[in-house]
Amino acid sequence: MRKAAGHAVRFLLLVAVAVALSSVLASLAPGQTPYGSALAPLAGSPALAASRCADKTCASFGGPCAKAVGYFCAKSAGQCFTKACP
């Protein structure tokens, strides 16, 4: 009888852990929460980089971009930056 009572206690403990775990996981599911942003539905899709290379490089430190295969040229704050295309 003592052995059966021990098994019953273990079974009830296992059921209690399963119920507690399922309630915690259900509360973590995404959905309506009081902490969600009211602007979330208005968010646009993320910006994606261009799929092709501009094929330009810096002609000089602050100068214009010149044609060069395999490079991307960008000007910012009076400086020219060149980066290799992936």
C-alpha positions in Angstrom: 0.0 0.0 0.0 2.9 2.3 0.8 4.4 1.7 -2.6 1.1 2.6 -4.4 0.8 5.9 -2.4 4.3 6.8 -3.4 3.5 6.2 -7.1 0.3 8.3 -6.8 2.2 11.2 -5.2 4.8 11.0 -8.0 2.1 10.9 -10.7 0.2 13.9 -9.2 3.5 15.8 -8.9 4.2 15.1 -12.6 0.7 16.3 -13.6 1.2 19.5 -11.6 4.5 20.2 -13.3 3.0 19.6 -16.7 0.0 21.9 -16.0 2.4 24.6 -14.7 4.7 24.3 -17.6 1.8 24.5 -20.1 0.4 27.6 -18.5 3.8 29.3 -18.5 4.4 28.5 -22.2 0.9 29.6 -23.1 1.5 33.0 -21.5 4.7 33.4 -23.5 2.9 33.0 -26.9 2.7 36.2 -29.0 -0.6 38.0 -29.0 -2.4 40.8 -27.3 -0.5 42.1 -24.3 -0.8 45.3 -22.4 2.8 46.0 -23.3 2.4 45.8 -27.0 2.8 48.9 -29.1 -0.3 50.6 -30.5 1.7 51.3 -33.7 2.8 47.7 -34.3 0.2 47.0 -36.9 1.4 50.0 -38.9 5.0 48.9 -39.1 6.2 48.3 -42.6 8.4 45.5 -43.9 12.1 45.7 -43.1 14.3 47.5 -45.6 16.3 45.1 -47.7 19.6 45.9 -49.4 19.9 46.1 -53.2 20.4 42.7 -54.8 23.0 44.0 -57.3 26.2 45.9 -57.1 26.4 49.6 -58.1 29.9 49.0 -59.7 31.4 52.3 -58.5 34.4 53.2 -56.4 35.8 56.5 -54.9 37.8 58.5 -57.4 39.5 60.4 -54.6 39.1 61.0 -50.8 36.2 63.5 -51.1 35.7 63.2 -54.8 33.0 61.7 -56.9 32.3 58.0 -57.5 33.8 56.4 -60.6 32.9 53.3 -62.5 34.6 50.1 -61.2 33.3 46.6 -61.3 32.7 44.8 -58.0 32.6 47.9 -55.7 30.0 50.1 -54.0 30.7 53.8 -53.5 28.9 56.0 -50.9 29.5 59.6 -49.9 28.8 60.8 -46.4 29.8 64.0 -44.5 32.1 65.1 -47.4 34.0 61.8 -47.5 33.8 59.0 -50.0 33.7 55.3 -48.8 34.2 52.2 -51.0 33.2 48.7 -50.1 33.5 45.5 -52.0 30.3 44.0 -53.2 29.4 40.5 -51.8 
